[in-house]
Amino acid sequence: MEHLEDRIVAVLKTIFDPEIPVDIYELGLIYEVRISGEGVVEIDMTLTSPNCPVAESLPKDVKEKVEHIDGISEAHINIVFDPPWDKDMMSEEAKLELGFL
């Protein structure tokens, strides 16, 4: 399972918020990844704001890319806003990239 989670994270790092030049994983938009024994993945993620212009397309992109990983049979993307996203959720790498450090 750990190897599968590593592959999921690698794919998530290829998906970028179109308004911010940082991937959604380093941006802190992915809250949790759960994998069942049957290859079903459930991802809790958020958006930078509830009015995000990619609120419809970004979760679909995540779902499609994760479902293309060998060993994944299905992906469910849950959009959550609790806790609300803020810049403190970004990785050190993302903060450095965006000039917050």
Secondary structure by P-SEA (a helix, b strand, c coil): caaaaaaaaaaaaacccccccccccccccccccccccccbbbbbbccccccccccccaaaaaaaaaaacccccbbbbbbbcccccccccccaaaaaaaccc
